[in-house]
Amino acid sequence: MKEADVSPGFKRFLLVVGGLSLAATVCLGGILLWIERQGVLTVQVQERDGTDIRICCPAALARLLLDCAPGCCVESAECRLRTYRPLMTRLCQEMRNSPDFTMVETSEAHQAVRVCKQGRDLLVEVQSPEEHVHLSIPFPLVNSIMARI
């Protein structure tokens, strides 16, 4: 097909389709990058009877679900945490930029609890004779929770 055989209207059509395809690709790449930067919420529960529950959820999806939380739950948490919110928000910001560290570690008899900052996540680990629980919350999600309440 020679260039002379292509009408100007068809050239414009090809330019529009090419431009829209490029714009869609850039938007999709931006969305995927945003989702990746939000991290992954991980919940793992291993019970003594052998039950093993593992839930991995993109933190971006968890943020969207947080907006669907019933207002009464959010209002209740807001009332209880209102005085601590500025402190907790500042603490989350500082922890996100700090090196890894353990905030709380306690154990007694057959139980242990550890809360620490590891990488871009807040980790909560609980070990007891009945179960082992591991929760990993990315800091962008922690910040969203703080902004919501």
Backbone torsions as a table, in degrees:
resi	resn	phi	psi	omega
1	MET	NA	123.6	-179.6
2	LYS	-85.4	156.8	-179.7
3	GLU	-61.5	-33.0	-179.6
4	ALA	-66.4	-25.1	-178.8
5	ASP	-78.6	-14.4	-177.1
6	VAL	-91.3	127.1	-178.4
7	SER	-76.1	154.8	177.9
8	PRO	-60.7	-33.2	178.6
9	GLY	-65.4	-38.2	178.8
10	PHE	-69.6	-35.8	176.4
11	LYS	-62.5	-44.1	177.8
12	ARG	-62.0	-41.4	178.2
13	PHE	-59.2	-46.0	179.3
14	LEU	-62.9	-40.1	177.8
15	LEU	-64.5	-41.2	179.8
16	VAL	-66.3	-47.1	179.9
17	VAL	-62.3	-43.6	178.3
18	GLY	-63.0	-42.1	179.3
19	GLY	-65.8	-42.9	178.1
20	LEU	-65.3	-38.5	177.6
21	SER	-63.4	-43.5	178.9
22	LEU	-64.6	-43.7	179.4
23	ALA	-63.4	-41.5	178.8
24	ALA	-64.3	-39.9	178.9
25	THR	-64.7	-43.3	179.1
26	VAL	-65.1	-42.9	179.0
27	CYS	-63.5	-45.2	179.2
28	LEU	-62.1	-42.2	176.6
29	GLY	-61.4	-40.8	178.0
30	GLY	-64.5	-41.8	178.6
31	ILE	-64.4	-44.8	179.2
32	LEU	-63.6	-38.9	177.2
33	LEU	-64.4	-42.5	178.3
34	TRP	-61.8	-44.9	179.4
35	ILE	-61.3	-43.0	-179.5
36	GLU	-64.1	-39.3	-179.0
37	ARG	-71.4	-21.4	179.0
38	GLN	-73.5	-23.8	178.2
39	GLY	88.6	-170.1	-177.1
40	VAL	-128.2	128.7	173.8
41	LEU	-83.1	125.7	-177.6
42	THR	-124.7	130.0	175.1
43	VAL	-126.2	126.9	178.8
44	GLN	-133.6	126.1	178.8
45	VAL	-128.5	121.6	176.0
46	GLN	-116.5	116.3	-178.9
47	GLU	-95.4	160.4	-176.6
48	ARG	-61.8	-31.2	-178.3
49	ASP	-77.3	3.5	178.0
50	GLY	100.5	-8.4	178.3
51	THR	-64.6	130.5	-179.0
52	ASP	-128.5	111.0	-178.9
53	ILE	-110.1	126.0	177.8
54	ARG	-131.5	124.9	178.7
55	ILE	-127.1	122.6	174.2
56	CYS	-120.3	125.3	-176.4
57	CYS	-135.6	130.8	174.7
58	PRO	-56.2	132.4	-178.2
59	ALA	-60.8	-28.5	177.8
60	ALA	-62.6	-39.2	177.2
61	LEU	-68.6	-40.3	177.7
62	ALA	-61.8	-37.5	177.3
63	ARG	-62.3	-42.5	178.8
64	LEU	-65.0	-40.3	178.7
65	LEU	-67.4	-30.8	177.6
66	LEU	-60.9	-35.5	178.2
67	ASP	-68.2	-18.5	179.6
68	CYS	-91.5	-1.1	-178.9
69	ALA	-62.0	140.1	179.4
70	PRO	-58.0	140.0	-178.0
71	GLY	-58.0	-33.8	-177.9
72	CYS	-65.0	-35.7	178.8
73	CYS	-67.1	-44.0	-179.0
74	VAL	-67.0	-42.3	180.0
75	GLU	-63.6	-39.3	179.1
76	SER	-63.1	-46.3	179.0
77	ALA	-66.1	-38.2	-179.2
78	GLU	-63.2	-41.8	179.7
79	CYS	-62.9	-41.2	-177.2
80	ARG	-74.7	-28.9	-173.1
81	LEU	-108.7	1.4	-174.7
82	ARG	-52.4	-44.4	-176.9
83	THR	-71.5	-24.9	-178.0
84	TYR	-94.8	-8.3	-173.9
85	ARG	-56.5	-48.8	179.6
86	PRO	-59.4	-41.2	179.2
87	LEU	-65.0	-44.8	-178.6
88	MET	-67.1	-38.0	178.1
89	THR	-64.1	-45.5	178.9
90	ARG	-64.3	-41.0	178.7
91	LEU	-61.4	-43.6	178.2
92	CYS	-62.1	-41.3	178.5
93	GLN	-63.2	-44.6	-179.3
94	GLU	-67.0	-40.9	-179.1
95	MET	-65.3	-36.3	-179.4
96	ARG	-61.4	-33.1	-177.1
97	ASN	-96.0	-1.5	-176.4
98	SER	-94.1	162.7	174.8
99	PRO	-69.7	167.7	-179.8
100	ASP	-60.4	141.5	177.7
101	PHE	-161.3	162.3	176.7
102	THR	-101.2	125.7	-179.9
103	MET	-85.3	-46.9	-177.3
104	VAL	-139.3	133.9	173.0
105	GLU	-145.4	120.9	-177.8
106	THR	-141.9	148.9	177.0
107	SER	-150.6	150.5	175.3
108	GLU	-155.2	142.0	-178.9
109	ALA	44.5	-106.5	-176.3
110	HIS	-113.4	20.0	-177.5
111	GLN	-125.6	145.7	177.8
112	ALA	-146.1	143.9	177.3
113	VAL	-133.1	136.5	177.7
114	ARG	-138.8	130.3	174.8
115	VAL	-122.5	123.5	-177.1
116	CYS	-147.2	166.9	174.4
117	LYS	-105.1	124.4	-179.9
118	GLN	-136.5	112.8	-177.8
119	GLY	64.4	-124.5	-180.0
120	ARG	-99.8	16.2	-173.6
121	ASP	-125.5	153.0	169.0
122	LEU	-99.2	121.1	-177.0
123	LEU	-106.8	137.6	173.5
124	VAL	-127.5	122.5	179.6
125	GLU	-126.3	130.4	179.3
126	VAL	-128.4	128.8	176.8
127	GLN	-125.3	127.8	176.6
128	SER	-143.1	169.8	178.5
129	PRO	-60.3	-28.1	-177.9
130	GLU	-82.2	-34.6	-174.3
131	GLU	-161.7	162.0	172.0
132	HIS	-120.8	126.6	-178.2
133	VAL	-121.7	132.5	177.3
134	HIS	-129.1	123.1	179.8
135	LEU	-126.2	126.8	178.9
136	SER	-123.0	116.9	-176.9
137	ILE	-117.8	117.4	177.3
138	PRO	-64.9	143.8	-177.7
139	PHE	-60.9	-33.9	174.7
140	PRO	-58.4	-34.5	177.3
141	LEU	-72.2	-39.1	176.8
142	VAL	-59.4	-44.4	178.8
143	ASN	-62.8	-38.4	178.1
144	SER	-65.4	-39.9	177.9
145	ILE	-62.6	-44.0	-179.9
146	MET	-64.1	-37.7	179.4
147	ALA	-69.3	-29.7	-176.8
148	ARG	-75.9	-33.3	-177.3
149	ILE	-99.3	NA	NA
